Amino acid sequence: MPGRSTVRAIVCLACTLAAGAARAQGRGGQNWTTYEADAQRSSWVRTDPRISRESVEKPGSFQLIWKAKLDNQSLQLNSLTEALLLNSIISYKGFKSLAFIGGSAGNVYAIDYDLNRMFWTRRLNTSTTMGGTAQCPGGLTAITRATPLIQGSTAGRGGPPPAPPAPARGGGGGGGGGLQMGMNLGSAVYAIAGDGSVHVLNPQTGQDLSPPVKMLGPNAKVIGSVLVDGVLYAATADNCGNVPSGVWAMDLGATAKTAVNWPTRGGSVVGHAAPTLGADGTVYVATSDGDIAALQPRTLTLKDSFTAGSPFAGAPIAFEYKGRQMIVAANKDGRLYVLDGASLKGPVLQSGQFTAGASDSALASWEAADGTRWIVAASPGPTASETKFPATNGAVTNGSIVAFKLLDQNGALAVQPAWSSRDISAPASPIVVNGVVFALAGGGPGAGSAVLYALDGATGKELWTSGTAMTSFVHSGGLSAGDGQVYVPTYDNTLYAFGIPLEH
């Protein structure tokens, strides 16, 4: 029998070879670990090994790679969440790259996205009443992975699960057994089930790494979650299940795991990806009462607030611009509001009205190589006449994606219109991958199937479209991307992966 040193050498050699093979296939770029990519909800993949303007525009290059039908039960219009990614893990089945999806009816799925093969399925024991109403459908399982406070940082990658896991040996929630080699505790999947309990799932098997912990009441409408520095944050909306609309936090590393709550005491939290964290950990949330609140990390004590004259349409995004923390949110008055995180009360910068009523979808933002800060938004219906876009890509009647630049003009900030896209019906939240804006025509009951578009981030020019590849609409889920692929979850419980095939 070989000695321990020999075994270690074999394992290290296998790791080195596998890592080399992964790099040869184009592995790389950030992981999409939470709703809208990161804690700032930017929906921005900064680098990608294969997706670029040139590669997407090349005929026949970008295409449908695979689709997977999941055995999930849709509830009202809820079906699947956006996919989260883990692009490299040493599992009991070897090196794997996984996509995780939350489903209605208490489901969590892990798919091997290289092979389009189900890796595990976990059905959480939610013990809740399923069905609900259109406003409070219930059942959708919120998921997140540990997320660094700032993308690209090596510290603060969410912290370990609350207790070290014992080696898995099969059973208990969908996955084979065997000793777990190279287990990265920060790779766990954190799921908030319909009964309000938090499950810390082994990414290799779907098993609980520690006993579930109660965070919310049952049948809450959870509209986002993120785990940063060991603290799990989530937002609830519409007072569903008698759980008040607000923001929740729980330190999963604490001995006594107790949830703290900031209630809105009025309107609902808005958006599909709340709450948002700034670079210093401040928690931001927007409401249907027209408020943006800034909360202390961990304790959720109110730090600051801003009140507009009309409701906000979606969660804010946060980014640093010339040494300042900027907070941007779309309002139902059809404008963008740009706030300084150091003082939400002013001065406040507004864009011109770009639409008759801002979409409920999230914003996206990225910084170009030349330092230009871009902000893109979904615009339902025709573009408002108040705002003139220098670059247009055809007449818009149903909706579009619009882009702005944040500029510093002699010390004063300005929001400058840049371009509007082609006509896009029912536009959903856009995302940005390596300078390419991916936009989704969401479709809907009686409104057709979803269509994915790739747009040039500098001009809005259409580079590619999925055409009729998808056969259902998108409602509860959204776009996500990484490792050369873009993922779309449709209402009929199908996950589509578009991208550029790996060379073998």
HELIX and SHEET records of a PDB file:
HELIX    1   1 ARG A    4  ALA A   24  1                                  21    
HELIX    2   2 ARG A   53  GLU A   57  1                                   5    
HELIX    3   3 LEU A  185  SER A  187  5                                   3    
HELIX    4   4 CYS A  240  ASN A  242  5                                   3    
SHEET    1   A 5 TRP A  44  VAL A  45  0                                        
SHEET    2   A 5 ILE A 431  VAL A 433  1                                        
SHEET    3   A 5 VAL A 436  ALA A 441 -1                                        
SHEET    4   A 5 VAL A 451  ASP A 456 -1                                        
SHEET    5   A 5 GLU A 462  THR A 465 -1                                        
SHEET    1   B 4 GLN A  63  LYS A  69  0                                        
SHEET    2   B 4 THR A 494  GLY A 499 -1                                        
SHEET    3   B 4 GLN A 485  THR A 490 -1                                        
SHEET    4   B 4 SER A 480  GLY A 482 -1                                        
SHEET    1   C 4 LEU A  84  SER A  91  0                                        
SHEET    2   C 4 GLY A  94  GLY A 103 -1                                        
SHEET    3   C 4 ASN A 107  ASP A 112 -1                                        
SHEET    4   C 4 ARG A 117  ARG A 123 -1                                        
SHEET    1   D 4 ALA A 142  ARG A 145  0                                        
SHEET    2   D 4 VAL A 189  ILE A 192 -1                                        
SHEET    3   D 4 SER A 197  LEU A 201 -1                                        
SHEET    4   D 4 VAL A 213  LYS A 214 -1                                        
SHEET    1   E 4 VAL A 222  VAL A 228  0                                        
SHEET    2   E 4 VAL A 231  THR A 236 -1                                        
SHEET    3   E 4 GLY A 246  ASP A 251 -1                                        
SHEET    4   E 4 VAL A 260  PRO A 263 -1                                        
SHEET    1   F 4 THR A 276  LEU A 277  0                                        
SHEET    2   F 4 VAL A 283  ALA A 286 -1                                        
SHEET    3   F 4 ASP A 291  LEU A 295 -1                                        
SHEET    4   F 4 LEU A 302  THR A 307 -1                                        
SHEET    1   G 4 ILE A 317  TYR A 321  0                                        
SHEET    2   G 4 ARG A 324  ALA A 330 -1                                        
SHEET    3   G 4 LEU A 336  ASP A 340 -1                                        
SHEET    4   G 4 LEU A 349  GLN A 350 -1                                        
SHEET    1   H 4 ALA A 364  GLU A 367  0                                        
SHEET    2   H 4 ARG A 373  PRO A 380 -1                                        
SHEET    3   H 4 GLY A 399  GLN A 409 -1                                        
SHEET    4   H 4 ALA A 412  SER A 420 -1                                        
END                                                                             
